[in-house]
Amino acid sequence: MISRRSISLPHGITLDGRVSGDPARPVLLFLHGFPEGAFIWDAQLAHFSQPEHGGYYCVAPYLRGFGASSSPLDAEAYRPRHLVQDIDALIAALCPNGAVECLIAHDWGGALAWNLANQQPERMRRLMIINSPHPGAFVRELQHNAAQQAASQYMHFLRRDDAEALLAEDDFHRLFGFFSNTASEPPAWLTEEERAKYRALWQQGLHGACNYYRATPLRPPRAGDVGARAVQMPDSMCSIKVATRVLWGSDDFALLPSLLEGLDAWIPDLDIRQIPQASHWLVHEQPECVTAELADFLQSK
């Protein structure tokens, strides 16, 4: 059974979330992205909390700025160091041994997970990333790849002062549009039930979610804004010392496959699985695939 749990962290942030299983068991921690919520992981929470599938304590928080979690007004509060501090403190609160069995993360959740794995690899035994660019690769592509620069231009829209108001117009028409690879039909998974979940989430506020884009220096350069060209990413900030599996929907139009190139130089224990006929929204499109890949990864040495 999936239930709600809120955890107050020592630095004054509260993360609301969805949990399933026995809190005394090893933890699987799931991090969502933009413009999502913790509910995207419900299939995995229900599956992996069952004794026959490992009996894990499965936890999916709403990140800072999303849902009922703390949502500071100042964009500075969404700088990477603050977001990573949230996840570090959450793991400390959940795990007596100080580490999760696996950290599973998509999109912005993946950005936090990559950084935490670099800075504090002892916080996790394994890392599974789903369509979230490694920061070193993202900086490289934003600096030198015109195609990725073009694909990431939406980030500038989300930094606008009026982004929240524009996203909320016409029953969140623009936000629902983020889920479509084309301008024609909405994806099959975006049922009325799923729309209702997202609508209820977004009605709680979009300011915190947009602040992720206002705070990050990793954005495509353009006239008057050097963006990622000003970022230096030494190898010490890129190395990942934990076993890592990357799932990548091959049809992601915002994050191009070139972002997967060169990762083995930073991640010695790396397994990349490109998933055909899947987009950025792989967790929604192929939940059975995500579950099977995670089950296999958890059984690996």
Secondary structure as the mmCIF struct_conf table of DSSP 4:
data_model
#
loop_
_struct_conf.conf_type_id
_struct_conf.id
_struct_conf.beg_label_comp_id
_struct_conf.beg_label_asym_id
_struct_conf.beg_label_seq_id
_struct_conf.end_label_comp_id
_struct_conf.end_label_asym_id
_struct_conf.end_label_seq_id
STRN STRN1 SER A 3 SER A 8
TURN_TY1_P TURN_TY1_P1 PRO A 10 HIS A 11
BEND BEND1 GLY A 12 GLY A 12
STRN STRN2 THR A 14 SER A 20
BEND BEND2 GLY A 21 GLY A 21
TURN_TY1_P TURN_TY1_P2 PRO A 23 ALA A 24
BEND BEND3 ARG A 25 ARG A 25
HELX_LH_PP_P HELX_LH_PP_P1 PRO A 26 PRO A 26
STRN STRN3 VAL A 27 LEU A 31
TURN_TY1_P TURN_TY1_P3 PHE A 34 PRO A 35
HELX_RH_3T_P HELX_RH_3T_P1 ALA A 38 TRP A 41
HELX_RH_AL_P HELX_RH_AL_P1 ASP A 42 PHE A 48
TURN_TY1_P TURN_TY1_P4 SER A 49 SER A 49
BEND BEND4 GLN A 50 GLN A 50
HELX_RH_3T_P HELX_RH_3T_P2 PRO A 51 HIS A 53
TURN_TY1_P TURN_TY1_P5 GLY A 54 GLY A 54
STRN STRN4 TYR A 57 PRO A 61
HELX_LH_PP_P HELX_LH_PP_P2 TYR A 62 LEU A 63
TURN_TY1_P TURN_TY1_P6 ARG A 64 GLY A 65
BEND BEND5 PHE A 66 PHE A 66
TURN_TY1_P TURN_TY1_P7 GLY A 67 ALA A 68
BEND BEND6 SER A 69 SER A 69
BEND BEND7 LEU A 73 ASP A 74
HELX_RH_3T_P HELX_RH_3T_P3 ALA A 75 TYR A 78
BEND BEND8 ARG A 79 ARG A 79
HELX_RH_AL_P HELX_RH_AL_P2 PRO A 80 LEU A 94
TURN_TY1_P TURN_TY1_P8 PRO A 96 ASN A 97
BEND BEND9 GLY A 98 GLY A 98
STRN STRN5 VAL A 100 VAL A 100
BEND BEND10 GLU A 101 GLU A 101
STRN STRN6 CYS A 102 HIS A 106
TURN_TY1_P TURN_TY1_P9 ASP A 107 ASP A 107
HELX_RH_AL_P HELX_RH_AL_P3 TRP A 108 GLN A 119
HELX_RH_3T_P HELX_RH_3T_P4 PRO A 121 ARG A 123
STRN STRN7 MET A 124 MET A 124
BEND BEND11 ARG A 125 ARG A 125
STRN STRN8 ARG A 126 ILE A 130
BEND BEND12 ASN A 131 ASN A 131
HELX_RH_AL_P HELX_RH_AL_P4 PRO A 135 HIS A 144
HELX_RH_AL_P HELX_RH_AL_P5 ALA A 146 ALA A 151
TURN_TY1_P TURN_TY1_P10 SER A 152 GLN A 153
HELX_RH_AL_P HELX_RH_AL_P6 TYR A 154 LEU A 158
TURN_TY1_P TURN_TY1_P11 ARG A 159 ARG A 159
BEND BEND13 ARG A 160 ARG A 160
TURN_TY1_P TURN_TY1_P12 ASP A 161 ASP A 162
HELX_RH_AL_P HELX_RH_AL_P7 ALA A 163 GLY A 177
TURN_TY1_P TURN_TY1_P13 PHE A 178 PHE A 179
BEND BEND14 ASN A 181 GLU A 185
HELX_LH_PP_P HELX_LH_PP_P3 PRO A 186 PRO A 187
TURN_TY1_P TURN_TY1_P14 ALA A 188 TRP A 189
HELX_RH_AL_P HELX_RH_AL_P8 GLU A 192 TRP A 202
TURN_TY1_P TURN_TY1_P15 GLN A 203 GLN A 204
BEND BEND15 LEU A 206 LEU A 206
HELX_RH_AL_P HELX_RH_AL_P9 HIS A 207 ALA A 215
BEND BEND16 PRO A 217 PRO A 217
BEND BEND17 ARG A 219 ARG A 219
STRN STRN9 ARG A 222 ARG A 222
TURN_TY1_P TURN_TY1_P16 ALA A 223 GLY A 224
STRN STRN10 ASP A 225 ASP A 225
HELX_RH_3T_P HELX_RH_3T_P5 GLY A 227 ALA A 230
HELX_RH_3T_P HELX_RH_3T_P6 ASP A 235 MET A 237
TURN_TY1_P TURN_TY1_P17 CYS A 238 CYS A 238
BEND BEND18 VAL A 242 VAL A 242
STRN STRN11 ALA A 243 GLY A 249
TURN_TY1_P TURN_TY1_P18 SER A 250 ASP A 251
BEND BEND19 PHE A 253 LEU A 255
HELX_RH_3T_P HELX_RH_3T_P7 PRO A 257 LEU A 260
TURN_TY1_P TURN_TY1_P19 GLU A 261 GLY A 262
HELX_RH_3T_P HELX_RH_3T_P8 LEU A 263 ALA A 265
TURN_TY1_P TURN_TY1_P20 TRP A 266 TRP A 266
BEND BEND20 PRO A 268 ASP A 269
STRN STRN12 LEU A 270 ILE A 275
TURN_TY1_P TURN_TY1_P21 PRO A 276 GLN A 277
TURN_TY1_P TURN_TY1_P22 HIS A 280 TRP A 281
HELX_RH_AL_P HELX_RH_AL_P10 LEU A 282 GLU A 285
HELX_RH_AL_P HELX_RH_AL_P11 PRO A 287 GLN A 299
#
